[in-house]
Amino acid sequence: MQGNLLGLDIGAKTIKAVLLAGRGAAGGRLLAAEEVNIEECGGLEPALGKLAENSSFKNVSCCICLPFDDVMLRQVTLPFRDDGKIRKTLAFEMEPLIPFAKGEVVIDYLKSDAGTLLAAAVPQKVIKNLIEAVEKTLSADVVIIDVSPAVLAYPVMENNPADESAMVLDIGASGTRACFYENGAIVQMRSFAFGGDALVAASARGKAIEKAEALPILIKGLPDNIDAVDELCRKFCQEMKNTIEIMKINGVLKKDISRITATGGGSLFGFLIKELEDCFSLSVEIMDLARINKIEIALGVKEKYHPQFMSTALAASVRLAFRGRGFNFRQGEFAAKGAGFGAKDQLRRAAIVAAVILFLGLANLIGGYALQVHQASIIKKKIALIFKKNYPEAQAMVDPLQQLKTKLTEERKTLGFSEGAKDIAVADILKEISALIPAAMDVLISDFSYENGVALISGRAQDMDVVSAAKNELMKSSFFKDVVLGSTSLAKGADKVEFSMRIELK
């Protein structure tokens, strides 16, 4: 995709925006990054309006990451893998599993190699409100609407072995989102009621200090043992471990987790990362998408862009560059205009390719005669277009060549383009004028017409003396009977004189 790419991470409390130029891989450039508090601005639209104050966020292609709480996920098993059949059937399969009628939600899905589908449903009003708010406020072209855990997972999957079983954790302020993938496919996503705010609050209570004082202490480390913080971390890790065990029992995961990648503000807490490493006996990787994709960060943006806080927004802009994988709830009646990558577009392209193949096959069977008839039809159409363009007043096209010849002859007689008085050709008249007025006079002839033995010229010269001198030179012609100077005036915005002359031929 060409042009700048806007990634919007719309959460419960904030909107994070990243503007990317380039493909999103090596050579990309991060142009802008902003975070806006939705509550402080008074709602989603005012918050987007705050973003719009930076004109670089306007009139660009956009990928929106939905708040995870707006998405309903279900595991669905169907006896077929064809996308066309899946889309026709999935809404009916999902209807008993969600608290909405199938006509009230937008549904998309991801396939796994185990034969199951990870289906996601979002209320239509959520999609509609998001599109209207973003397009109205930012004048942006919303191309993709995805889910933040999936958007974060794909860059990690692209840069690691395809056969591994792993999870990506986005540890936010009020909640943690986990995305599980195996053998190159996302198999499940989960939300946990655990976040940085709870750790900060527990630390503040344990130390009897304000929350604002507790946060930098937690980021630097945990110098004093605070039982409440330790207990929260252990409980979270155990809940994660139990979730993975249940997924293995249910067949969603086939192997043990071999990689953990963390991002979000909570990934800054070293004691939490260590607890995760001890619990799973794995080294936890901290996501830095700009570094992984070799994205250059523009000057003046580095202080606003923090890898852990803005990773989802950057991943969304990278998602725009590649498009191929992930959910997209911009479909059906909400399909992006001219997006060109949905299932319907793929079917349309396939139909075009099939039609071309069929046509070539028929042409080969029928032989050269059919090809000649086709070529003749094309030539006739081109002739008809040329005839209509040059002879629009004709009632019908009978013999186009003869009709155009006759029309050309008539126009020549009418306009005097073939000959002048006493067999003087128009070309000779023009040649005579050009020869008599020397180039040194700096006279520009801008208009010429000839009819019934009279030529009219108009042009521009340096001053009236030059015009008079040109008239006198023309009087020397053996073709011209009289040369009369017509109107003269100063040219607008220039120190030139505009003039006209009437030349009567002998």
N, C-alpha and C positions, 0 to 999 in steps of 0.2 A: 504494500500500500504506500502510495506517495503522500507527501505532506507531513505536517506535525500530527502526533497521535496523543490524545488525552486519555489518561487513566483516572477514573473516579472511584475511590473506595468510600462508599456511603455506609457509615456505621450508625449505631443507635444515638451517639452523641456528637460525632464529628464527621466532616467530609475531608478526605485527603485527596489532593489532586497533584498529578505529575504530568508534565508535558515533555514528550520525547520526539526528537527529530532523527530520522534514519530508520533502519530496518529493525532496530531493537536488539541486534546482535553486535558483533564487532563493528566499530565505526559509528554507532549511535551516539547521540548527544542529548543529555538531559538539560532542557532549557529553562524549566520553571518547576517549583514545588511549593505548595501551600497547604495549610491545615486550617479549617474553619470550624468553630464550635457552633453546632446547630441550635442548641438551647439559647446561647447568648445572642444569636442573631434573630431568634424568634420563629424558627421553623426552617424547613428544607429550602423553600424558594428564596427567602431572604439570605440564607447561607450561600446558595448558589449565586445570588446577586452580589454578595461580597466577593466571591471568586471572580465574577465578571468584571470587577474593577480593574483586574489585570487583563488587558485586551488580548494577551497572547493565549488565554484560555478560550477565546471565542472563535467561532467559525472554523472548527477543526473536527476531525473524526474522533469519536469517543467510544470507550468501553466502560460500562458501569458495572461495578461489583455490588451486588445486592447485600443488604443486611441479612446475615445468615438466619435470623429469626423469622424472616418472611418466607423461607423455603421449607417445603415439606418433602422429605426424602423417604423413598420406599424401595425395598428390594423386590423385583418382579422377575418371574421366570416365564418365558414364552417358548413354545415348541418350534419356533422358527427364528432366523437371524436376518431375514430380509428387511431392510429399513422401511420400505413401502408398507409392508404388512404390519410392522411394529407400530408405525405411526397411526395406522387405521385402527389398531386394536388397543393400544396402550391406554387411551383415555377411558375406555370401558373397564379395563383391568384396575385402573387407579381409583375409579369412582367410589367403590366400597371401602377404600383404604384411607380416604381423606374426607374432611368435613365440608366439602364443596361439591357442587354438581360439576360434571365434566365441562360444561359450557362456561363455567365461572373461573377457570384456571388455564394457565399456559403450562404445557408439559414438555419437558425434554428429557433425554436419557443418555447414559454412557454404557457401552458394552464392556463386559469383562470376558477373559478367555474361558471362564468357568461356565459360560452360557447364561449367566444372569444379567439383568439390567439394573443399574442404579438410576431410578427414575426420580425426577424432581418436579414439583408442581409449585407454581406461584400464582396467587390470586391476580386476575386480570386487572383489577383496579390498581394494584401496586405497580404493575408494569406500565399501565396507562399514565398514572400520575408521575412516575419517574421520567418517562419520555417527554411528556408535556412540560414538566418543570425544567429539564435540562435544555430541551430545544428552544423553549421560550426565553429562558434567562441567558443561556450561553450561545444561542444560535448555533449549537453544535449538531453534527450528524451522528446520532446514536446508532452505531453499527452493531454492537454486541452488548448483551446484558448477561452476565455470568455470575457465578457464586464464588466468593473470595477464597475459600479453601482450595477449590479446584484450580483457580487462577494461580495461586501460589505453588501448587504441586507440580504443574507441568514444566516450569523451568528447571526444577530439581530433577524430574524424571528425564529430561532431555540430556542432562549432563552426568548421568550415572548409569550403571548397568541396567539393562532392560529386564533382567530376570529377578531382580531383588524384591524383597518385601519390606516396605518402609512406611514411615509416617512423617508428615509435615505439621508442626504445631505453630499456631499463631496465638501467642499468649498476650491477650489484650488487657485493657484496664478492668473491664467488668466480666469478661468471659474468655474462654479458650476454645478455638476451633481446631479440630484435628482432621486431617485428610489422610486416608490410608490407601496405598497403592501397591499392586503386586503384578509382576510380569508385564509392566508397561501400561497398566490400566488402573484407573481409580475404582476402588471397590466399595468404599464407604466414607462418609464424613460424619463427624459427631461434634456436638457442642457441650462444653463442660462449664458449670457454674464456679469457675475459678479464674481469678485475674489478679493483676497487680494491685488494684485498689484494696482488696482484702488483705494482702500481705503488708501493705503500707499501714492500713488501719491497725492490724495486729501488732506491728512493730511500734507504732505510736503509743498504743495502750501499754505495751510492755515496758517502754522506756519513759512513759509519762511525758511525752513531748507532742508537739503538733505534727500533723501529717506532712506538712511541707518540709519539716525538719527531718522526718523519718525517711523520705524518699532518697535523698542523696546518700544517706548512711547505708540503705539497702543496696544501692547501685555499687557503692564502693566495696561492700562485703557485709558480713554479719559478725562484727567483732564480739558481741556478747550473745550468749545463748538465750534465745527467746522461745520458750516452749510453744507458744501459740503459733508462731511463724513456722517452726519446724513441723508442728502437727498438720498445719494446712498443706505444706509441701508433701509430706508423706501421704496424706489422705488423697491428694490429687494424683500422685504417682501410682498409688494402689488402685485408684479408680481407673486410670489409664490401663494398667496391667489387667484388671478384671475385664475391661471392654475388649481387649485384644484376645483374651482367652475365650470369651463368649463368641467372638467372630470366628475363631478357629474351630470351635465346637460346631458352629452353624455352617461351616464350609465357606465362609466369606473370605477368610485368609487360609492359605494352605501351609504357609511357612512362618517361622518366627521372624519378628522384626529385626532387620539387620542394619537399618539406618534410621537415625532421627535427625531431622532438620528443624531448627527453631527460629522463629522470628517474632516480631511484636515487642512491645515495651517490656514485657515480663522476661524476655530473653536476656535483658541487661542484668538480671539478678543472678550473680554467679553461684550463690548457694542453691538456687532452684535448679540451675543447670547441673550442678554436681549431684543433687538428689536424683535427678532423672538418670544420670549416668550410672549411679550406684544401683538404682532400681532395675535398670535394663542391661547393665553390664555392657554399655555401649558408649562411645564417644559422641556427644551431641554436637552437631555442626550448626554454627550460627549463619543464617542466610545473609548474603550480601549480593543481591542480584546485579547491581551495577558493576561490581567487580567480576562476577561470573561471566556476564555478557560483554565485558570490556566496554561499558558505556561511559563516555566522558561526561563529567559534571561541569556545567558552565560556571564561570566565575560569578560570584554573587548568589549562587544557588546552594553552595555547599553548607552554608549556615542554616538553611531551611530544610535541607534534605538529610534525614537520618535513616540509615539502611533498615533499622529495625521497625521504625514507625511508618515509613513510607513504602515498605516492600510490596504491599498489596496493590497500591496505586501504580507503582512502576511495573509490576507484573501485568496489570491490566493493559497498560500501554503496549507492553511487549506482546500480549495476547492479540492486540489489534494488528501487529505487524505480521503474524503468522496465521492466525484465524483457525487453523485446521482442527484443533482439539479443544474439548470442553463443552460446557452447556452454552446455549444461546436462547434466551427467552424473547428475543426480538424476532418473532415468527408469527405465522397466521395473519390475523388482521393487524398485528403490530410489526409485521415484517418491514425491514428497512428498505426504503425506496432505492432501487438500483444497487442493493447490497451485493447481489450476484454470487452468493456462496451458500444459500440455503438448499434444502432438499429439492424444492420445486425447481430451482435454477439448475441443479444438477440433472434432474429429469429432463428439463427442457433442452439442455445441452446434449444429453444422451439421445434425445429424439432427433435433434438436428443431425448429429453424427450418423444415426441409423438411417435417416432419410437420404443423406448423401451417399452412404454405402449402397442403399437400395437403388438409387438413381443410377449409380455407376454400373451396378450389376445388370440392370435392365438395358442400359446403353450397350453393354458388352454383348448381351443376348440378341438384341434387335439388330445390331450391326451399324455400319457406317451410315445407312440411310436415315436412321433416327437422329444421329448426330448432326447430319447435314440439315435436316429439317429444323432442329433446335437452333443451329447457327443462323439459318436463314431467318428464323423468327426474331432472333436478337438483332440481326442487321436491319430487318424491317422496322423494328421498334426504334432503333437509333435514327433511321431515315425519317420516320414519322416525327421524332422529337426535333430533328434539325429543320424539317419542313415547317412544323408548327411554329418554331422559334423565329424563322425568317419570313414566313408568309402566314401570320396569324389570321388575316382576314379571309383566307381561302375557305370556300364552302366545303370542299372535299379534296382529298389527295387522290388524283387519278394517275397522272404521270408526273411525279415530283420533279424529275430533272428538267423536263420541258417547261413545266409551270414556273419553276424558279428562273430558268433562262428568260422566259417571256417577261416575268416581273422585273428582272434585272435590266432588261432592255428598256422597259417603260420608265424605270426610275432614272436611268441614265439620260433619257430624252427630257424628262421632267426637270431634273436637277442640273443638267448641262455638264455632266461629268465626262462625257465622251468627246465633245467638241464645242468650240466657241463660235463666235461670228466669223464668217468667211473662212471656215475650215481651220480656225486657230484652236488647237487643243488646249484644254485647261492646264495640262502639264507644262505647255509652252508659256502660258501666261504666268504661272508660278515661277518658272525658271527665269523669265524676263524680270519679274519683280526682285527676285533674289540677286540677279546679276547687276541690276541698276543701283540698288541700295547697298553700298559697301559695308563690310563688317565693322569698319572703324566708326561708323555713325552710331552703333549700339542701338539699333532699332529692332524691337521684338514684335513680330506679327503674331497676334493671338487668335484672329478669326478671319476666315475668307469665305466668300460665297459668290457664285456667278450664275446669272440668268439673263436671257434676252440681250446679250451684248453688253451687259454692265456687270463689272466686278466690284464688290464691296469688301474693303479690308478694314481691320481695326487692330490697334496694337498699343505699344508703349515706347516712349523715347525719353532721352535725357532732358530735353527742354524744347521750346517752340522753335528755336533756331534749327535744331536737328530735324524737326518735323517739316519745316519749310524747305530745308535742303533736300530731304528725301522726296518731297513732292516735285521739286525742280528736276531731280534726277529721273523720276518716272516720266516726266514730260518728254524726255529725250527718246522714248521708245518709239519704234516704227509701228508698233501694234496699237498704241494708245492714241485716241483722238483727243481726249480731255481728261485731266485729273483735277478733281475738286476736293478741297479740304472740308471735312464735315465738322462735327462737334469735337471740342477739346476740353480737357479738365485735368486737374491735379489728381494723381492717384492717391487713394487713402493710405495713410501710414507710410508714404514713401515720397522721395523728392523726384518723382517722375511725372511725365505728362502722358495722359491717355488720349488717343486721337482716333478718328475714323476718316476714311477717304472713299470717294466714288470715282471709279475708273471706267470711262466709256471707251469701248474699242472702235477702231475705224471700220 
